[in-house]
Amino acid sequence: MGTSTKAATTTYREALREALREALAADERVFLMGEDVGRYGGCFGVSLGLLEEFGPERVRDTPLSESAFVGAGIGAALAGMRPIVEIMTVNFSLLALDQILNNAATLLHMSGGQLAVPLVIRMTTGAGRQLAAQHSHSLEGWYAHIPGIRVLAPATLEDARHMLAPALADPDPVLIFEHGSLYNLSGELPPSAGPADLDRAAIRRPGTDITLITYGGSLSKALAAADELAAEGIDAEVIDLRTLRPLDVAAITGSVARTHRAVVVDEAWRTGSLAAEVSARIAEDAFYELDAPVERVCSAEVPMPYARQLEEAALPQTGDIVAAAHRAVD
């Protein structure tokens, strides 16, 4: 069979599934576990068909106890396996926060480097799907606060497909946050795309007048805002952070040094947010490059509403990003 060089049309969901399939086929130590990942095919359909392909030893349905199955994943990682644990949504991860913070993130340090925890935890994050206050959290910034783990936020088909392999190769725990609005994202996936560089942010659109910094589900809004700004003669650069811990500060400050203005877009709440951290890093490392204060566009500081129009009002939107850019440029 010849190898095709033509870009394949796929979805974010299918790209994640293909990454899982590749990992399971390449290394018998890899297995997937979580609620409904097997017979149901995953709450969001990501693992559909993998149980039939790899069997119940490699694709394991778990009881409804996040603390228990994340703990089991930690134990398996300590024993030499390469577990991929799926937590249905980020709000449920709070039930396993003790395992993630007090065990997975600390054991390598507390054992003097003897006990690595090569664990990957995947979870859905974000709002915009009318799931109301208990299922619309954006808590990536909370986890990015924790030393000892790596935090990823794939926003593109390429990153959905190619972040998993290097995450599994990392000796530290890796948390992957998949924004729920992206699963149906469709496009072409170039066959030349390779393993993602987990240490580097990506410039998704070059520009000279202002830097828009974001990640995950807000990337499309930032790119749409850049298009609107371009129509007005404002050339915006768009930075996709991709990795939230550790932050690629050099990419952030390098872009600000070119554009001299910045807008940070973060679906989390403004107070104590990742946007606050990024803004602080700019102030610390690129203050004299700024020609205007750093602008932040975040969600309203309320529990996420259920009603569609209220949810849209609470979330950062393209128009909010454009307005913030104008405040910085005008």
Secondary structure, 3 states (H helix, E strand, C coil): CCCCCCCEEEEHHHHHHHHHHHHHHHCCCEEEEECCCCCCCCCCCCCCCHHHHHCCCCEEECCCCHHHHHHHHHHHHHCCCEEEEEEEEHHHHHHHHHHHHHHHCCHHHHCCCCCCCCCEEEEEECCCCCCCCCCCCCCHHHHHCCCCCEEECCCCHHHHHHCHHHHHHCCCCEEEEEEHHHCCCEEEECCCCCCCCCCCCEEEECCCCEEEEECHHHHHHHHHHHHHHHHCCCCEEEEECCEEECCCHHHHHHHHHHHCCEEEEEEEECCCCHHHHHHHHHHHHHHHHCCCCCEEEEECCCCCCCCHHHHHHHCCCHHHHHHHHHHHHC
